[in-house]
């Protein structure tokens, strides 16, 4: 877990890593975390709104889109919890989602 915490710490310098290095490290750390927690791909990726097959592609090296990557970072930095993700999912799929997401309309 320490590796994950350190990996997603805010960068204090502007030197960027090459994309291929970043995605490889992220992939390896994500897989290690998921396996440490003994979670299936389906369960792990569902909390981020990603299907099992797409999550499998991410774990195999496919590029993770920025919104998912940001959410993963927030999750691993403990800024966003499982409960937060669950509440967000319930809001998204509630019958009143349109009213909640577009107040004043």
N, C-alpha and C positions, 0 to 999 in steps of 0.2 A: 504494500500500500504506500510505503514511503516514496517509492519511485514514481507512483502516479501523482502524489501530492506535489513532489518537486517538479515534475514535468510540466504541470499546468500552472506554475507560479507566474505572476506577471513578469514580463521581461523588462528589465531596467535599462537595457541598452537597445540600440536600434539595429544591431547586426542581425540579419535574418539568416535562418538556416535554409539550405537548399530544400525545395519542396519534397524531393524524393526521400531525403533523410527524415524530415518531419513526419511524413505519412507512414514511413516504415516504423519509426519509434512509436507513434501513436497507436498503430495497429498492434504492435507487439504488447504494448502496455494494456491496451483494451482487452486483448485476448487473455493476458495474464490475470487481470482483475476479474473478468467474467468467470474464468476457471477457478480462481481462488474462492469466489463466492458460490461456486457450484451452480451457476445459472445456465440455462440453455440459451442459445442464441435468440430464440423466439422471445423468451421472457426478458432478457437483457435489453434487446433492441426495441421491444414494444414500448418501453417506458419513454423512449425518445421519438416515438411515432414512426419507427422504421420496421419494415417487415423482416421476417427471418431471412428470406432469400437476399434481400438488399444488404442486411447486416453481414451475412456471409460473404458477400462481394466486398464489403468494406474490409472485413477481416482478411480477405485474400489479396488486398492491395488496391482495390478501387478507391478513387478519391472520395473523401467524405465531404459533402457539401458544407459550405460555411455555416449555415444555421444549425446543422446537426453537430458540427465540430464545436461551435460556441456552446451549445447546450451540454455537450460532453464535458467541456472544460469547466463550466459552472457546476456541473454535477460532481466532478472529481475534486474541485476546490471546496466542495461542501457549501456552495452558495445556494444551490437548488437541491432540494431533498426529494426522496421518493414520494413523500406526501404532496409536495408542491407539484410534481409532475402528474400525480394522480388527480389532484384538483383541477389542473389545467385540462387534462383529458376529459374529465366529467363536464367541464364548462363547454369545451369544444363540441361534445356530442349531445348536449342538452337541447331540448326543444327551443329554449329561449336564447340559444347561443348568438343568434343574429342581433338580438336586442342588447345583450351584454357586450358584444364586441363593437357595436355601433350605437353608443348612447346618443340620445337626442334625435334619433330618426324615427 
